[in-house]
Amino acid sequence: MVLMRKIRQWLPRLFYDHPMSPPCRLVRLVAGIIGVDLEVVDVKDSGIDMKSTDVLEKIPQHTIPALEDNGLYLAESRAIAVYLISKYAKEDSLYPKDVNKRVLVDQRLFFDQDLYNRILNVLRPKFYSERTDPSSIDKVIDGLETLNRMLDGKQWLAGDKITLADYAVANSLSTLEFVPESGMDPTKQPNIKEWLPRVESSHPNYGESLKELREGFKKMAQK
Ligand SMILES: N[C@@H](CCC(=O)N[C@@H](CS)C(=O)NCC(=O)O)C(=O)O
C-alpha cells in the first residue's frame, strides 16, 4: 500500500501546455505555489494534435491546459487547479475543505470563467486583426464593475485569505495588458486597484508568471 502510494507519487503528471496560454499559466502558477511537479508537454513543440483520435479518447474537450495524472484525464484550467490543490497541497487555504468557505471560492471561479470569456471576445479580434464589437468592451467593463463590488471592504475575493479565486481572476485580468488601446484598465476600479498588487506580491511565483506573460506579449507585438 505504502509502496503503491510512493510509486504513484513518482509517476509523471503530464501537463499539456503552451507558454502563452492564459489558462495554462494559471495551472503552472498554482502547481508552482503548492510545489507540485508537472511534466510539461508543449503541444506546439511536440507536435501533439489535441484533436487526434488518440487524444480525444482521453480528453474529449481538445483544449489546453490538460492534465494526465495516473489514469485521470482532466481539461479546464480551474478544475485542474482545484484537483492539484485538493490532492497535493500541504494545507487547504487556497481551496478550503470547509464547504461554506469553499463554495465562495467556487462562485468566484465560475464568475472568472464568464469574465475571461468576455475578455476573450476583445482579445480574439486583435489576434485576427479584426474590429472589436464595442458591446464586447462594455461587457468586460460590466464584469470589472462586478468584481469591484465583490471586493468592497475586502482584502481577498473569497474569505479572509488568498485563494485560488484571487489567482484565477488576477490571471484573467492580466491578459487585458495585451489590449491597452481598448481602455479597459482594471485599475480604474478603486477596489481592484488595491487588490491587484496584493495578489501580485503574495507569492514570488506570481511576479515570475506576470514577467513571463509580459515578455511573451512583447515578442508577439514585435512579430
Ligand atoms: N475554459 C478553458 C479554456 C481552454 C482553452 O480555450 N484553451 C485554448 C488555448 S488558450 C485552446 O486549447 N484552444 C484550442 C481549441 O479550442 O481547440 C480552460 O480554462 O481551460
PDBQT file of the ligand as one rigid body, heavy atoms in Angstrom, charges set to zero:
ROOT
HETATM    1  N1  LIG A 301     -12.064  27.186 -20.280  1.00  0.00    +0.000 N 
HETATM    2  C1  LIG A 301     -10.883  26.528 -20.744  1.00  0.00    +0.000 C 
HETATM    3  C2  LIG A 301     -10.347  27.258 -21.960  1.00  0.00    +0.000 C 
HETATM    4  C3  LIG A 301      -9.246  26.458 -22.630  1.00  0.00    +0.000 C 
HETATM    5  C4  LIG A 301      -8.920  26.995 -23.992  1.00  0.00    +0.000 C 
HETATM    6  O1  LIG A 301      -9.789  27.546 -24.696  1.00  0.00    +0.000 OA
HETATM    7  N2  LIG A 301      -7.669  26.810 -24.403  1.00  0.00    +0.000 N 
HETATM    8  C5  LIG A 301      -7.244  27.238 -25.716  1.00  0.00    +0.000 C 
HETATM    9  C6  LIG A 301      -5.806  27.735 -25.646  1.00  0.00    +0.000 C 
HETATM   10  S1  LIG A 301      -5.648  29.127 -24.592  1.00  0.00    +0.000 SA
HETATM   11  C7  LIG A 301      -7.282  26.042 -26.645  1.00  0.00    +0.000 C 
HETATM   12  O2  LIG A 301      -6.899  24.942 -26.301  1.00  0.00    +0.000 OA
HETATM   13  N3  LIG A 301      -7.751  26.261 -27.878  1.00  0.00    +0.000 N 
HETATM   14  C8  LIG A 301      -7.754  25.242 -28.904  1.00  0.00    +0.000 C 
HETATM   15  C9  LIG A 301      -9.112  24.645 -29.149  1.00  0.00    +0.000 C 
HETATM   16  O3  LIG A 301     -10.120  25.148 -28.641  1.00  0.00    +0.000 OA
HETATM   17  O4  LIG A 301      -9.157  23.653 -29.885  1.00  0.00    +0.000 OA
HETATM   18  C10 LIG A 301      -9.827  26.487 -19.614  1.00  0.00    +0.000 C 
HETATM   19  O5  LIG A 301      -9.867  27.357 -18.737  1.00  0.00    +0.000 OA
HETATM   20  O6  LIG A 301      -9.003  25.574 -19.592  1.00  0.00    +0.000 OA
ENDROOT
TORSDOF 0
